[in-house]
Amino acid sequence: MTFEVSQVKAIVFDVFGTVVDWRGSIIREVSAAGKRLGVTKDAKDWEQFADRWRAAYSEGTREVREGRREWVTADQMHRERLDILLAEFGMDGLSEEETRQLNRAWHRLDPWPDAVAGLTRLKSKYIIGTLSNGNIGLLVNMAKYGGLPWDVVFAGELVRSYKPDPKVYLKAVELLGLEPHEVMMCAAHLHDLHGAAKVGLSTGFVARPTEYGSGERKPDLKADSSINVAGADYPEFADRMGV
Amino acid sequence: MTFEVSQVKAIVFDVFGTVVDWRGSIIREVSAAGKRLGVTKDAKDWEQFADRWRAAYSEGTREVREGRREWVTADQMHRERLDILLAEFGMDGLSEEETRQLNRAWHRLDPWPDAVAGLTRLKSKYIIGTLSNGNIGLLVNMAKYGGLPWDVVFAGELVRSYKPDPKVYLKAVELLGLEPHEVMMCAAHLHDLHGAAKVGLSTGFVARPTEYGSGERKPDLKADSSINVAGADYPEFADRMGV
């Protein structure tokens, strides 16, 4: 089927990396927590803390998706890895309440500077929502924190699995009462978009070249030819979506 | 446990009747459709059309909740009854597309005049969401239509049952990652609030004395002593919630 922008009624967004700068936000929070405890580390160490914390989520969501682990939320995966990292970094002096607060750093991730204005433009014409592997409570708190103007909050949690499991994309389509091609998955990550396209969703790419900073993972800098709409940033993506 | 307003972190709202004037909106839509078809009726007849259409939903949600019927959405229940009513009212001249459009009148219900301002005030301090027996797609479209500023959209659809089934209230609590007493159910209907209170939610009442107009059903004019917070309208309810 030929893609036309006019077929899209709703856009659902990947969140971590696509809408918010998880890495910069987490580095800021963990280094501040270290400072309060008198733990001195290099900038590189805090970057490693953030990347290893994030890796728990990538690994955990894969384990759940592949049936190797019972359902657990992002909050739970973050907490398990946090306990390990705090011990390794000599930060186990945090109280239970402080540890809980720090684990909720994932609820306080800063939007990329162009994201809120871009989403607000898109909201004028489309239903906009999340479709994230983060849990609903996390996503709602993050939206309040960062002023993300979602119309609706969807997550893998609704089917107790994780993207790119087809069930996750199809649940959002079903709950919106739309056809798959009327829903566009928007992400900075091609593997997520390929998962969505496999079950018939439209696809949108927004480049986020600094997501991984100087870390080992490399961002997808460009869309491939399978992607329906691509923008180098939110303003360009919104232009191409006709808003 | 003694109730304190400060324990509330999220308020989830009943929608039909509590936030939107379903009866006035539906009477407007069905009488306009009749007029287009050249069908002449008294105002009383159009009121009866609206009330009988609404009754399909009340009956259908009860049948699903009690296990006497497989899961169907509000949209589906509305469509079944609409086909019957159109025939009875001599309006079966509508095309399939026109009938679909008319069935979506339930996605275009006007907010009560004080609702959007009241919700906007409450949103400044609380997570605000729906907890409705309407399906998610219907609720999202209605929010776009009426400018309802929800942070999150919950519905019985998420557990394929209907309020006052305890599962519906508890699913919203679970997805928010909160304790039941941290979530307030707000409605103009005491039976809904009693259902929520039974599983530990806090309760808020907003009076909507004109919901049923001159119809047979009578509104709950006041809260009873079990309700935690009550307002005669949205401004008073927001005052009492400390915003």
HADDOCK unambig.tbl for C-alpha pairs under 7 A between the chains (distance, minus, plus):
assign (segid A and resid 136 and name CA) (segid B and resid 175 and name CA) 5.64 0.50 0.50
assign (segid A and resid 136 and name CA) (segid B and resid 176 and name CA) 6.24 0.50 0.50
assign (segid A and resid 137 and name CA) (segid B and resid 175 and name CA) 5.80 0.50 0.50
assign (segid A and resid 137 and name CA) (segid B and resid 176 and name CA) 4.14 0.50 0.50
assign (segid A and resid 137 and name CA) (segid B and resid 177 and name CA) 5.32 0.50 0.50
assign (segid A and resid 140 and name CA) (segid B and resid 151 and name CA) 6.76 0.50 0.50
assign (segid A and resid 140 and name CA) (segid B and resid 152 and name CA) 6.98 0.50 0.50
assign (segid A and resid 150 and name CA) (segid B and resid 151 and name CA) 6.99 0.50 0.50
assign (segid A and resid 151 and name CA) (segid B and resid 140 and name CA) 6.77 0.50 0.50
assign (segid A and resid 151 and name CA) (segid B and resid 150 and name CA) 6.99 0.50 0.50
assign (segid A and resid 152 and name CA) (segid B and resid 152 and name CA) 5.49 0.50 0.50
assign (segid A and resid 152 and name CA) (segid B and resid 153 and name CA) 5.83 0.50 0.50
assign (segid A and resid 153 and name CA) (segid B and resid 152 and name CA) 5.82 0.50 0.50
assign (segid A and resid 175 and name CA) (segid B and resid 136 and name CA) 5.63 0.50 0.50
assign (segid A and resid 175 and name CA) (segid B and resid 137 and name CA) 5.81 0.50 0.50
assign (segid A and resid 176 and name CA) (segid B and resid 136 and name CA) 6.24 0.50 0.50
assign (segid A and resid 176 and name CA) (segid B and resid 137 and name CA) 4.14 0.50 0.50
assign (segid A and resid 177 and name CA) (segid B and resid 137 and name CA) 5.32 0.50 0.50
